[in-house]
Amino acid sequence: MKAVIILSCEGRQDKSFKFCSGVKNTILNLDGLEVTENYLDLIKYLDTTPEIFDRPCCKSHVISNAIYKIYELGYLDDELYARISDFYKFHNRCGLILSAKPKEE
């Protein structure tokens, strides 16, 4: 599948004071993963639980579970999982978004 999974935040400000202007991070490139052992489990999960192939997911608890599932299935290494966990903690108040986008050629 030529798509990427993106974790982003909407940004946050209080009156005119900006805490964050919004950030997007690609956390998984699905291109080429079709041959991996857990690929179908990953796609089924992402399609049925956060439903990111239909629309972005904005529920922080669902996003947290989805990130862990991606990690548990072996698609994130420990270092990237730690970075994503930090991002989640820092930007949870901004409004997190998990989405799937077609991969740009």
C-alpha positions, 0 to 999 in steps of 0.5 A: 500500500502506498500510504503513510501513517501520520501523527500530528497535532492541531497546535495550541494557543491561549489568547495570543500566546502560542504553545505550539503551531502544529506538527506532523510526523510520519510514523510509518511508511506502509509501502513495501510492508505487504510481505511482512508477517503481521501486515494484514493484522496491522491493516485490519486493526487500523481500518477497524479501530482508529478507522484511519483509512476512512477519516483521521482519528482524533480520540487520544485513547484510541490513538495511544492504543493504535500506536502501541499496536503498531509497536507490538506488531513490530513496525516501530523500533524501541527508539522511535516508539520512545520518541512517539511516546514523548510527542504524545505526552508533549502534544496531547493538549494540542489535539492529536490526530492519527491519519493515513495519507497516500504516499507522495511519489 
